[in-house]
Amino acid sequence: MNMKKTLIAVSLIATLGLTSCGISFNSENTSTTEKTTEATTEEETTEETSEDATEDTTKKSRRDKEATTEASTEDTTEKTTDKEDTTKEDTTKASSSAADVKPVEGLSENYADLENRSFAYNGKVFTLGKSTLQDLIDGGVPFKESDLNNKDNNVNKNHSTSYYNVDITDFSHLQVDFTNFTDGNLSEKECVLTTARWYSIYVPNSSYDDKRNADIEDDLAEAQTIIQFAFPITMKKSELLEKCPDGEADDYNNVDYKIDSTKYYGKSGYHFEFSDDSDQLEDVSISYLP
């Protein structure tokens, strides 16, 4: 008994010692980093505004990593008859509603319109270079709360915010950032939209079985009812080039439509990435520089 009490006492002392030292096993770094857009060197501006200019192989690796974190539980649990019926109804609704999606007023008919770089969330249009973070918040874009904690942070002139993230569907996501192009300081919520990146961690693939491809198509159909661009997010590379034949294609199945900035070093515009397997759009970044 004495030995037991001794061991318990030692354990309690060790626990209290760790607590008093302030050790936390669940701490999270929430600091925000800024990207500079200073016009003094081409290298600095490239870092802040060309997320879409990153090595294509790196982006594909990132998407593969994101895909592995999506755990599929569809086949692990047997559903009741009522739940199965509800799931089928939801899928049918998503597919039919996607087919009924109408063009949003304010979006261009040109898939890569450099004079109107916009997207719509639930029918509300936001334009790069004009809309602010506060506009997107007021428009109902559901940012992560951890990101919104930074909306009142100060942003120096010619600097950008970190990315704000939005989950559109299970597989489909949106990233946006904002920049201070004024001569003074602004809060993040006052800065204008300068990057909008949509991507899906999965698109249909010939190596997937029919059920998996059907699930991916349903997810993309649902995404199209929520977020809209001048182009359909399910388009193929050939559709883009037919509509906008002046794009610059590279060896990695990407197509760019960009122009030089009149104030900063670097280019901005559209960067489309297509699946090597199906030629379907899987990632697009729209950027803005005055």
C-alpha positions in Angstrom: 0.0 0.0 0.0 2.8 2.5 0.8 4.4 1.8 -2.5 1.1 2.4 -4.3 0.6 5.7 -2.5 4.2 6.7 -3.3 3.7 6.0 -7.0 0.4 8.0 -7.1 2.0 10.9 -5.4 4.9 10.9 -7.9 2.5 10.9 -10.8 0.5 13.8 -9.4 3.7 15.8 -8.8 4.8 15.2 -12.4 1.4 16.2 -13.8 1.3 19.4 -11.7 4.9 20.2 -12.7 4.0 20.1 -16.4 0.9 22.3 -15.9 2.8 24.9 -13.9 5.4 25.1 -16.6 2.7 26.2 -19.0 3.2 23.2 -21.5 0.3 22.8 -23.9 -0.2 19.8 -26.1 -2.9 21.4 -28.2 -1.4 24.8 -29.0 -2.0 26.2 -32.5 0.0 28.8 -34.3 -2.5 31.4 -35.7 -0.1 34.1 -36.7 -0.8 35.7 -40.1 1.9 36.2 -42.7 1.8 38.9 -45.3 3.0 38.8 -48.9 4.6 41.9 -50.3 3.8 43.5 -53.6 6.5 46.2 -53.5 7.3 47.4 -57.0 11.1 47.7 -56.3 12.0 44.3 -57.6 10.4 41.8 -59.9 11.2 39.0 -57.4 9.1 40.5 -54.6 6.0 41.1 -56.8 6.2 37.6 -58.2 6.0 36.1 -54.7 2.9 38.0 -53.7 0.7 37.8 -56.9 1.6 34.7 -58.8 0.4 31.8 -56.7 -0.7 30.4 -60.1 2.9 30.6 -61.3 4.2 28.0 -58.9 5.8 24.9 -60.4 3.0 22.8 -61.8 4.4 19.6 -60.4 4.3 21.1 -56.9 0.7 22.1 -57.3 -0.3 18.6 -58.4 1.6 17.1 -55.4 -0.3 19.5 -53.1 -3.6 18.4 -54.6 -2.6 14.7 -54.2 -1.8 15.4 -50.5 -5.1 17.2 -50.0 -6.9 14.2 -51.6 -5.4 11.7 -49.3 -6.8 13.6 -46.3 -10.4 13.1 -47.6 -11.6 10.0 -45.9 -14.4 8.2 -47.7 -16.9 6.5 -45.4 -19.6 5.8 -47.9 -19.1 2.1 -48.0 -18.1 1.5 -44.3 -21.5 1.8 -42.7 -24.7 0.2 -43.7 -27.5 2.7 -44.0 -31.2 2.2 -43.1 -33.7 2.2 -46.0 -34.9 5.7 -45.1 -31.4 7.1 -45.1 -30.6 5.4 -48.5 -33.8 6.9 -50.0 -32.8 10.4 -48.7 -29.3 10.1 -50.1 -30.7 9.1 -53.5 -33.1 12.0 -53.4 -30.3 14.5 -52.5 -28.1 13.2 -55.3 -30.9 13.5 -57.8 -31.7 17.1 -56.7 -28.0 18.1 -57.0 -27.8 16.7 -60.5 -31.0 18.2 -61.7 -30.4 21.6 -60.1 -26.9 21.8 -61.7 -28.5 21.2 -65.1 -30.9 24.1 -64.4 -28.1 26.6 -63.4 -28.6 29.8 -65.3 -25.8 32.3 -66.2 -25.4 34.9 -63.5 -25.9 38.5 -64.5 -22.7 40.4 -64.2 -20.4 37.6 -65.3 -18.8 37.8 -68.7 -19.6 35.6 -71.8 -15.8 35.6 -72.4 -14.3 32.7 -70.4 -11.1 34.7 -69.8 -12.3 38.3 -69.8 -9.4 40.4 -68.5 -11.7 43.4 -68.2 -14.1 41.6 -65.9 -12.4 39.1 -63.6 -15.3 38.0 -61.5 -17.0 35.0 -59.9 -20.4 34.6 -58.1 -21.2 32.9 -54.8 -24.9 32.0 -54.6 -25.7 34.5 -57.3 -23.8 37.4 -55.7 -21.0 38.7 -58.0 -17.6 39.7 -56.7 -14.9 41.3 -58.9 -11.2 41.3 -58.5 -9.7 44.8 -58.0 -13.1 46.1 -56.8 -14.7 43.9 -54.2 -13.3 44.0 -50.6 -13.1 41.3 -48.0 -16.0 43.0 -46.2 -18.1 42.8 -49.4 -17.5 39.1 -49.5 -18.4 38.7 -45.8 -21.6 40.8 -46.3 -22.4 38.7 -49.4 -22.6 35.5 -47.4 -19.3 33.9 -48.4 -18.8 31.4 -45.5 -15.2 31.9 -44.5 -13.6 29.8 -41.8 -13.9 31.5 -38.4 -10.1 31.1 -37.8 -9.5 33.2 -40.9 -12.1 35.9 -40.0 -10.2 36.5 -36.7 -7.7 38.4 -38.9 -10.2 40.7 -40.7 -9.3 43.7 -38.5 -5.5 43.2 -38.8 -3.5 46.0 -40.3 -2.2 45.7 -43.8 0.6 48.0 -45.0 0.5 49.6 -48.4 1.5 47.2 -51.3 1.0 44.2 -49.1 -1.5 41.3 -49.3 -3.3 39.2 -46.7 -2.9 35.5 -46.2 -5.4 33.2 -47.9 -9.0 33.0 -46.8 -10.4 29.6 -47.3 -13.9 28.4 -48.2 -15.2 24.8 -48.5 -17.7 24.8 -51.4 -18.5 21.0 -51.3 -16.6 17.9 -50.0 -14.1 18.0 -52.9 -14.4 21.6 -54.1 -12.8 24.6 -52.5 -12.1 28.3 -52.9 -9.1 30.4 -51.8 -9.0 34.2 -52.0 -6.6 37.0 -50.8 -6.8 40.8 -50.7 -4.3 43.6 -51.2 -3.7 47.1 -50.1 -2.9 49.2 -53.1 -3.4 52.6 -51.3 -0.7 54.8 -50.0 -1.8 54.3 -46.4 -2.7 51.5 -44.0 -5.9 49.5 -44.3 -7.5 46.7 -42.3 -7.7 43.3 -44.1 -11.5 43.7 -44.5 -10.9 47.0 -46.4 -8.4 45.5 -48.9 -9.5 44.6 -52.4 -9.8 41.1 -53.9 -6.6 40.2 -55.8 -6.7 36.4 -56.1 -9.5 33.9 -56.4 -8.5 30.2 -56.8 -11.1 27.4 -57.2 -10.0 23.8 -57.3 -11.4 20.3 -56.9 -9.2 17.6 -55.3 -10.9 15.1 -57.6 -12.2 15.1 -61.1 -13.4 12.1 -63.1 -10.5 9.7 -64.0 -10.4 6.6 -66.1 -8.6 4.7 -63.3 -11.6 5.2 -61.0 -14.6 2.8 -60.9 -18.0 4.0 -62.0 -19.3 4.7 -58.5 -16.4 6.9 -57.6 -16.6 8.9 -60.8 -20.4 9.2 -60.3 -19.7 10.6 -56.8 -17.2 13.1 -58.1 -19.6 14.2 -60.9 -22.3 14.7 -58.3 -20.0 16.8 -56.1 -19.0 19.0 -59.1 -22.7 19.4 -60.1 -23.5 20.5 -56.5 -20.5 23.0 -56.6 -21.8 24.5 -59.8 -25.1 25.5 -58.0 -23.1 27.4 -55.4 -20.1 29.0 -57.2 -20.1 30.3 -60.8 -17.5 31.7 -63.1 -17.7 33.0 -66.7 -16.8 29.4 -67.6 -18.3 26.1 -66.4 -16.1 24.4 -63.8 -16.6 21.1 -65.6 -15.3 22.3 -68.9 -12.6 20.5 -70.9 -9.4 22.1 -72.2 -10.8 22.0 -75.8 -13.9 24.0 -74.8 -11.7 26.7 -73.3 -9.4 26.9 -76.4 -12.4 26.9 -78.7 -13.9 29.8 -76.8 -10.6 31.7 -76.2 -8.0 30.5 -78.8 -5.4 33.0 -77.8 -4.3 31.3 -74.6 -0.7 30.3 -73.8 -0.5 26.6 -73.3 2.5 24.8 -71.7 3.7 21.2 -71.4 1.8 20.6 -68.2 -1.7 20.9 -69.6 -2.1 24.4 -68.3 -3.4 27.5 -70.2 -2.7 31.2 -69.3 -4.4 34.4 -70.3 -2.4 37.2 -68.7 -1.3 40.9 -69.2 1.5 43.0 -67.8 0.8 45.2 -64.8 1.0 49.0 -65.5 2.2 49.7 -62.0 4.0 46.6 -60.7 6.4 44.1 -62.1 4.7 41.0 -63.2 1.5 39.7 -64.9 -2.0 38.9 -63.8 -5.0 37.2 -65.3 -6.2 33.6 -65.6 -4.3 30.3 -65.0 -6.2 27.1 -65.9 -5.0 23.6 -65.0 -6.5 20.5 -66.6 -6.4 16.8 -65.7 -3.8 14.9 -67.7 -6.2 12.0 -67.8 -9.5 13.6 -68.8 -8.5 17.1 -69.9 -11.2 18.4 -67.4 -10.6 21.6 -65.4 -9.3 20.8 -61.9 -7.8 24.1 -60.8 -8.1 27.8 -61.9 -6.5 30.9 -60.4 -7.7 34.4 -61.3 -5.3 37.2 -60.3 -5.3 41.0 -60.4 -2.6 43.7 -60.5 -3.4 47.3 -61.4 
